[in-house]
Amino acid sequence: MKFYEYTQWRNTGLAARLGLVIASIDARAFVFIFIFILHISWETLYTFLGIVTFFGLLEYLGYSVPVAIRKARSLIAGRRRFVQRTISRRRRIIHG
């Protein structure tokens, strides 16, 4: 067996990427090109270019899309986490 037959499974969890001339960007950004193709207008072109630029900026900063969403959620939630007592949480689960 060849080397790549053993290591093929390692890349199955990676996100799909589309290579451009300068860099590769997450392929989820290019979902909007299909929207642009289906509805060709200046607004959808600007939206597509803005979203691709946003994804490129995330790549430049070193974030993937799921990591950026988690980071934004943690920034919105703040540092303090409020804890409920276990009995009141159980009571709410049982009684709605």
ZIDA-V59924 format. One record per backbone hydrogen bond with DSSP energy under -0.5 kcal/mol. CO is the residue of the C=O (numbers start at 1). NH is the residue of the N-H. Records with the same first field share a line. If there is no record, write none. Layout:
BEGIN
CO->NH ; NH
END
This chain:
BEGIN
2->5 ; 6
3->6 ; 7
4->8
7->10
8->11
9->12
10->13
11->14
16->27
17->19
18->25
23->20
25->18
26->29
27->30
28->31
29->32
30->33 ; 34
31->34 ; 35
32->36
33->37
34->38
35->39
39->41
41->45
42->46
43->47
44->48
45->49
46->50
47->51
48->52
49->53
50->54
51->55
52->56
53->57
54->58
55->59
56->60
57->61
58->62 ; 63
59->62
64->68
65->69
66->70
67->71
68->72
69->73
70->74
71->75
72->76
73->77
74->78
85->89
86->90
87->91
88->92
89->93
90->94
91->95
92->96
END
